[in-house]
Amino acid sequence: MGRVSGRSCIVTGAARGIGRAIGDALVAEGADVCFADINGAQAAEAAKAAKARAEGQGAKVTHAAVDVTDRAQVRDMIAHTVDAFGKLDVKFNNAGVNKPLNFLDVTEENWNFIMGVNGLGCLIGMQEAARQMIAQGTGGKIINTASIASRQGFDNVAPYCASKWAVVSLTQSGARDLAKHDITVTGFAPGVVATEMWEEVDRDLMEIGASERPGQAMEEFSSEILKGRVARPEDITGTTTFLASKDSDYMTGQIVMIDGGMTLV
Ligand code: NAD
């Protein structure tokens, strides 16, 4: 019996990186998981691999192609999951994007792109998951991916930081509003995690002249980590599975930092 056996979960941004690791960890602990991503083909691959590992354990796995900024697609993803698993218990709003620019070069396009996925995408994901949970009358859990950028503003990534502060306030507002339906809303805040997002950020920072060689930005950015190294996605999933499990039932409105001691706030 796993920690989340029989729970029906959706993870967005699950084609790769942190989202994929969250999904894999949930499946390993007995949950039914929909791997959802704008990259539908890669989400399907992630789901297929998780399914193969779950063979014989009873956990069900599916996938969905979804743009989290499109409400109709988000509704379809939830309907698909309910069709496959019979209900929705846990919704991870994890899909996220970044595109560094020097502060004075930030454009409306850059702002709208990042705030759209990280901010509006989180809001729509919370609302539509909550509507399903309210209709079921079962309560549920909504879990949002915040960041160390939810606690401090960093240069070259201002819209990203603003969007991740938005995730914190949405978590608090949602927790207050949805408590009456027995829906908890929590979040977790990774520090520097070695994923393809960071590889892209590293390249972008070189392009805008903020760093000179590959890996430099990550080294400088993470030099203050008390644990002495950057995270792997697997460093995050003990906490995410906890947040999806009954063990966290009395927590709501909170963000858990998982940054190796990088930001002590
Ligand atoms: P990643 O880029 O490796 O993965 C993000 C996934 O989100 C991708 O598969 C991408 O296709 C998907 N996605 C992007 N836009 C989407 C959309 N509109 N609809 C649906 N899916 C979409 O990134 P990651 O490092 O795994 O990050 C996952 C989450 O963790 C993000 O919210 C990110 O901001 C956050 N985070 C990452 C770090 C880090 O250091 N990597 C640190 C703190 C927080």
Residues whose N, C-alpha, C, O or C-beta is under 5 A from the ligand:
A	BS01	NAD	G13 A15 R16 G17 I18 G19 D37 I38 N39 V66 D67 V68 T69 N94 A95 G96 V97 V117 T145 A146 S147 I148 P190 G191 V192 V193 T195 E196 M197 W198
